[in-house]
Protein backbone atom coordinates (compact mmCIF):
# COMPACT_ATOMS: atom_id res chain seq x y z
CA UNK A 1 0.00 0.00 0.00
CA UNK A 2 1.22 3.50 -0.84
CA UNK A 3 0.64 6.75 1.03
CA UNK A 4 1.62 9.83 -0.97
CA UNK A 5 4.13 7.86 -2.98
CA UNK A 6 5.86 6.33 0.04
CA UNK A 7 5.41 2.67 0.80
CA UNK A 8 4.32 1.37 4.20
CA UNK A 9 7.63 -0.44 4.42
CA UNK A 10 9.51 2.85 4.07
CA UNK A 11 7.34 4.47 6.76
CA UNK A 12 8.01 1.51 9.06
CA UNK A 13 11.76 1.79 8.43
CA UNK A 14 11.70 5.51 9.22
CA UNK A 15 9.76 4.91 12.44
CA UNK A 16 12.21 2.18 13.47
CA UNK A 17 15.16 4.48 12.79
CA UNK A 18 13.55 7.23 14.89
CA UNK A 19 12.96 4.79 17.75
CA UNK A 20 16.58 3.70 17.53
CA UNK A 21 17.83 7.31 17.66
CA UNK A 22 15.57 8.09 20.63
CA UNK A 23 16.83 4.98 22.45
CA UNK A 24 20.45 5.94 21.83
CA UNK A 25 19.78 9.44 23.12
CA UNK A 26 18.24 8.04 26.31
CA UNK A 27 21.20 5.71 26.84
CA UNK A 28 23.66 8.58 26.43
CA UNK A 29 21.72 10.65 28.94
CA UNK A 30 21.68 7.79 31.45
CA UNK A 31 25.42 7.29 31.11
CA UNK A 32 26.13 10.98 31.69
CA UNK A 33 23.49 12.30 34.11
CA UNK A 34 25.62 15.31 35.03
CA UNK A 35 25.39 16.51 31.42
CA UNK A 36 21.60 16.52 31.60
CA UNK A 37 21.71 18.20 34.99
CA UNK A 38 24.16 20.80 33.71
CA UNK A 39 21.98 21.45 30.65
CA UNK A 40 18.91 21.72 32.85
CA UNK A 41 20.65 24.21 35.14
CA UNK A 42 21.87 26.19 32.13
CA UNK A 43 18.37 26.30 30.62
CA UNK A 44 16.93 27.43 33.96
CA UNK A 45 19.57 30.14 34.23
CA UNK A 46 18.89 31.35 30.69
CA UNK A 47 15.15 31.43 31.32
CA UNK A 48 15.65 33.37 34.56
CA UNK A 49 18.01 35.82 32.82
CA UNK A 50 15.49 36.45 30.02
CA UNK A 51 12.73 36.94 32.59
CA UNK A 52 14.86 39.46 34.51
CA UNK A 53 15.71 41.34 31.31
CA UNK A 54 12.03 41.51 30.34
CA UNK A 55 11.13 42.71 33.83
CA UNK A 56 13.83 45.40 33.64
CA UNK A 57 12.47 46.63 30.30
CA UNK A 58 8.95 46.74 31.74
CA UNK A 59 10.16 48.59 34.85
CA UNK A 60 11.93 51.18 32.67
CA UNK A 61 8.73 51.74 30.69
CA UNK A 62 6.74 52.22 33.90
CA UNK A 63 9.34 54.65 35.25
CA UNK A 64 9.27 56.71 32.03
CA UNK A 65 5.48 56.77 32.12
CA UNK A 66 5.44 57.93 35.74
CA UNK A 67 8.08 60.58 35.01
CA UNK A 68 5.89 61.89 32.19
CA UNK A 69 2.84 62.04 34.50
CA UNK A 70 4.93 63.85 37.11
CA UNK A 71 6.26 66.33 34.52
CA UNK A 72 2.71 67.02 33.30
CA UNK A 73 1.45 67.62 36.86
CA UNK A 74 4.36 69.93 37.66
CA UNK A 75 3.67 71.97 34.53
CA UNK A 76 0.00 72.12 35.41
CA UNK A 77 0.83 73.37 38.91
CA UNK A 78 3.29 75.89 37.52
CA UNK A 79 0.66 77.19 35.12
CA UNK A 80 -2.00 77.38 37.82
CA UNK A 81 0.29 79.15 40.25
CA UNK A 82 1.27 81.67 37.56
CA UNK A 83 -2.36 82.11 36.55
CA UNK A 84 -3.54 82.71 40.13
CA UNK A 85 -0.70 85.10 40.94
CA UNK A 86 -1.26 87.27 37.86
CA UNK A 87 -5.05 87.30 37.83
CA UNK A 88 -6.77 90.23 39.42
CA UNK A 89 -9.95 89.54 41.20
CA UNK A 90 -12.72 92.06 40.84
CA UNK A 91 -15.40 92.04 43.49
Backbone as CSV, one residue per row, in Angstrom:
resi,resn,N_x,N_y,N_z,CA_x,CA_y,CA_z,C_x,C_y,C_z
1,UNK,0.843,-1.179,0.000,0.000,0.000,0.000,0.889,1.243,0.000
2,UNK,0.444,2.267,-0.708,1.222,3.505,-0.837,0.467,4.670,-0.219
3,UNK,1.203,5.516,0.477,0.645,6.749,1.031,1.502,7.886,0.504
4,UNK,0.912,8.700,-0.356,1.625,9.828,-0.970,2.940,9.391,-1.596
5,UNK,2.944,8.301,-2.256,4.135,7.861,-2.975,5.170,7.168,-2.112
6,UNK,4.900,6.981,-0.841,5.858,6.329,0.044,5.231,5.028,0.520
7,UNK,5.943,3.961,0.402,5.408,2.667,0.804,5.345,2.517,2.305
8,UNK,4.455,1.656,2.767,4.315,1.375,4.199,5.630,0.859,4.758
9,UNK,6.354,0.094,3.948,7.633,-0.441,4.415,8.598,0.693,4.738
10,UNK,8.606,1.710,3.865,9.511,2.850,4.070,9.121,3.611,5.342
11,UNK,7.817,3.780,5.552,7.340,4.469,6.759,7.752,3.680,7.996
12,UNK,7.613,2.363,7.937,8.014,1.514,9.062,9.504,1.606,9.330
13,UNK,10.306,1.656,8.268,11.760,1.790,8.429,12.110,3.124,9.078
14,UNK,11.443,4.194,8.635,11.699,5.514,9.221,11.323,5.545,10.700
15,UNK,10.196,4.940,11.039,9.762,4.906,12.438,10.749,4.106,13.279
16,UNK,11.237,2.997,12.733,12.209,2.183,13.466,13.505,2.955,13.674
17,UNK,13.933,3.689,12.663,15.155,4.484,12.789,14.984,5.572,13.845
18,UNK,13.816,6.202,13.876,13.551,7.234,14.888,13.547,6.640,16.288
19,UNK,12.949,5.457,16.445,12.956,4.789,17.752,14.382,4.473,18.179
20,UNK,15.186,4.036,17.232,16.583,3.703,17.529,17.345,4.945,17.989
21,UNK,17.152,6.055,17.276,17.833,7.308,17.664,17.387,7.770,19.044
22,UNK,16.089,7.682,19.319,15.575,8.088,20.631,16.152,7.201,21.728
23,UNK,16.243,5.897,21.465,16.827,4.979,22.445,18.287,5.287,22.712
24,UNK,19.041,5.591,21.662,20.450,5.938,21.830,20.604,7.221,22.639
25,UNK,19.730,8.183,22.378,19.782,9.438,23.125,19.519,9.188,24.608
26,UNK,18.530,8.357,24.909,18.243,8.042,26.313,19.411,7.335,26.980
27,UNK,20.046,6.404,26.272,21.203,5.706,26.842,22.343,6.675,27.125
28,UNK,22.592,7.593,26.202,23.657,8.578,26.435,23.353,9.437,27.652
29,UNK,22.091,9.818,27.803,21.722,10.646,28.944,21.847,9.879,30.251
30,UNK,21.548,8.596,30.229,21.676,7.793,31.449,23.133,7.592,31.825
31,UNK,23.993,7.487,30.828,25.418,7.287,31.111,26.068,8.562,31.650
32,UNK,25.543,9.707,31.259,26.126,10.979,31.694,25.032,11.848,32.319
33,UNK,24.583,11.513,33.521,23.490,12.296,34.114,23.898,13.730,34.434
34,UNK,25.187,13.962,34.706,25.619,15.313,35.027,25.476,16.233,33.823
35,UNK,25.563,15.680,32.611,25.389,16.509,31.415,23.960,17.011,31.348
36,UNK,23.002,16.117,31.607,21.596,16.518,31.596,21.325,17.532,32.697
37,UNK,21.905,17.277,33.876,21.706,18.200,34.988,22.313,19.559,34.668
38,UNK,23.503,19.549,34.079,24.160,20.797,33.707,23.322,21.546,32.674
39,UNK,22.817,20.817,31.669,21.982,21.450,30.651,20.706,22.005,31.258
40,UNK,20.132,21.268,32.195,18.914,21.719,32.851,19.173,22.992,33.653
41,UNK,20.280,23.020,34.365,20.645,24.211,35.137,20.889,25.385,34.200
42,UNK,21.589,25.132,33.099,21.874,26.190,32.127,20.577,26.735,31.524
43,UNK,19.641,25.844,31.183,18.365,26.297,30.622,17.589,27.116,31.650
44,UNK,17.601,26.672,32.911,16.931,27.426,33.965,17.549,28.798,34.151
45,UNK,18.879,28.855,34.106,19.575,30.136,34.230,19.204,31.060,33.073
46,UNK,19.217,30.527,31.854,18.885,31.351,30.686,17.453,31.864,30.755
47,UNK,16.539,31.011,31.198,15.147,31.430,31.322,15.018,32.529,32.377
48,UNK,15.700,32.362,33.501,15.654,33.369,34.562,16.256,34.691,34.082
49,UNK,17.368,34.617,33.343,18.010,35.823,32.823,17.078,36.564,31.860
50,UNK,16.422,35.817,30.961,15.489,36.449,30.017,14.318,37.086,30.758
51,UNK,13.829,36.406,31.797,12.731,36.943,32.587,13.150,38.239,33.275
52,UNK,14.357,38.258,33.839,14.855,39.463,34.508,15.029,40.610,33.515
53,UNK,15.543,40.303,32.322,15.710,41.344,31.308,14.355,41.913,30.889
54,UNK,13.364,41.050,30.714,12.029,41.513,30.338,11.422,42.357,31.453
55,UNK,11.647,41.944,32.698,11.135,42.712,33.829,11.809,44.077,33.904
56,UNK,13.118,44.129,33.632,13.830,45.403,33.639,13.296,46.344,32.568
57,UNK,13.024,45.812,31.383,12.467,46.633,30.301,11.103,47.170,30.713
58,UNK,10.281,46.314,31.300,8.954,46.742,31.744,9.074,47.817,32.822
59,UNK,9.974,47.611,33.783,10.162,48.589,34.850,10.598,49.937,34.288
60,UNK,11.491,49.932,33.297,11.930,51.183,32.672,10.763,51.897,32.003
61,UNK,9.898,51.141,31.333,8.730,51.744,30.687,7.801,52.365,31.721
62,UNK,7.604,51.685,32.840,6.744,52.215,33.900,7.354,53.483,34.484
63,UNK,8.663,53.475,34.708,9.342,54.653,35.254,9.198,55.833,34.306
64,UNK,9.410,55.617,33.008,9.266,56.707,32.033,7.842,57.239,32.014
65,UNK,6.876,56.348,32.108,5.480,56.765,32.123,5.182,57.609,33.358
66,UNK,5.672,57.173,34.512,5.443,57.931,35.745,6.170,59.271,35.723
67,UNK,7.368,59.302,35.140,8.076,60.578,35.008,7.296,61.546,34.132
68,UNK,6.680,61.034,33.063,5.893,61.890,32.187,4.676,62.438,32.927
69,UNK,3.999,61.592,33.718,2.844,62.039,34.502,3.279,63.104,35.499
70,UNK,4.411,62.881,36.160,4.928,63.854,37.114,5.264,65.169,36.425
71,UNK,5.906,65.114,35.268,6.256,66.325,34.517,4.995,67.104,34.141
72,UNK,3.968,66.377,33.691,2.714,67.017,33.300,2.057,67.695,34.503
73,UNK,2.054,67.031,35.648,1.450,67.617,36.860,2.232,68.851,37.324
74,UNK,3.554,68.776,37.265,4.362,69.928,37.662,4.095,71.116,36.747
75,UNK,3.984,70.881,35.457,3.671,71.974,34.530,2.285,72.540,34.794
76,UNK,1.350,71.674,35.089,0.001,72.117,35.410,0.012,72.992,36.658
77,UNK,0.734,72.568,37.683,0.828,73.367,38.914,1.529,74.695,38.662
78,UNK,2.586,74.658,37.860,3.293,75.888,37.522,2.365,76.870,36.809
79,UNK,1.596,76.353,35.865,0.664,77.191,35.121,-0.399,77.753,36.050
80,UNK,-0.961,76.914,36.907,-2.002,77.378,37.824,-1.464,78.394,38.818
81,UNK,-0.258,78.185,39.300,0.291,79.153,40.252,0.574,80.483,39.554
82,UNK,1.054,80.432,38.317,1.273,81.667,37.561,-0.063,82.336,37.283
83,UNK,-1.056,81.574,36.884,-2.363,82.114,36.553,-3.005,82.760,37.772
84,UNK,-2.916,82.140,38.934,-3.540,82.706,40.133,-2.765,83.901,40.659
85,UNK,-1.467,83.955,40.437,-0.697,85.096,40.938,-0.845,86.314,40.034
86,UNK,-1.161,86.138,38.781,-1.264,87.275,37.861,-2.692,87.710,37.621
87,UNK,-3.653,86.963,38.073,-5.053,87.301,37.826,-5.531,88.253,38.905
88,UNK,-6.192,89.282,38.464,-6.768,90.227,39.421,-8.219,89.841,39.639
89,UNK,-8.579,89.878,40.882,-9.952,89.539,41.203,-10.740,90.819,41.374
90,UNK,-11.846,90.901,40.705,-12.724,92.060,40.839,-13.956,91.629,41.612
91,UNK,-14.217,92.357,42.688,-15.402,92.038,43.489,-16.393,93.139,43.382
